[in-house]
Amino acid sequence: MPLTLEQIVEGARNWPPEKVGEPVDRLTEELHATPDIEEAWKQEAGRRLAEIENGTVQALDGEEVSARIGRIVGR
């Protein structure tokens, strides 16, 4: 007998936090993904990586990004 939605949700509440996102991602992937969009993101990611690797842009660490965002939003 298949699980009910309530059983699935209750079961997932007992999972480690790092595992909860995986089924959500897998279930929603097909709803939001289209081949055109996926290909465009692959190209964009490749372009951005190439810019970092060839020195056109410099990557910032997460702490610096968070600090800049905090200054922008006034925190």
C-alpha positions, -999 to 999 in steps of 0.1 A, spaced: 0 0 0 15 34 -10 24 59 17 1 89 22 15 124 19 11 128 56 32 97 63 59 109 39 60 144 55 61 130 91 88 105 81 110 132 66 108 153 98 129 126 114 157 128 87 189 147 92 186 183 78 211 177 51 189 149 36 156 167 36 164 189 6 173 160 -17 138 146 -23 124 181 -26 149 189 -53 143 157 -71 105 161 -70 105 197 -81 133 193 -107 109 182 -134 84 210 -127 109 238 -131 135 224 -156 133 229 -193 161 218 -216 166 254 -228 169 268 -193 192 239 -182 215 244 -211 216 282 -206 226 277 -169 253 252 -179 267 277 -204 265 305 -178 282 284 -152 309 275 -176 314 312 -186 317 322 -150 341 295 -141 363 304 -171 363 341 -159 376 330 -125 401 306 -140 415 331 -165 416 359 -139 390 382 -155 371 382 -122 381 374 -87 360 352 -65 351 363 -30 348 341 0 314 337 16 322 357 47 331 387 25 300 384 5 279 382 36 296 413 50 289 432 19 253 422 18 250 432 55 264 467 47 240 471 18 209 461 38 221 480 69 228 451 93 
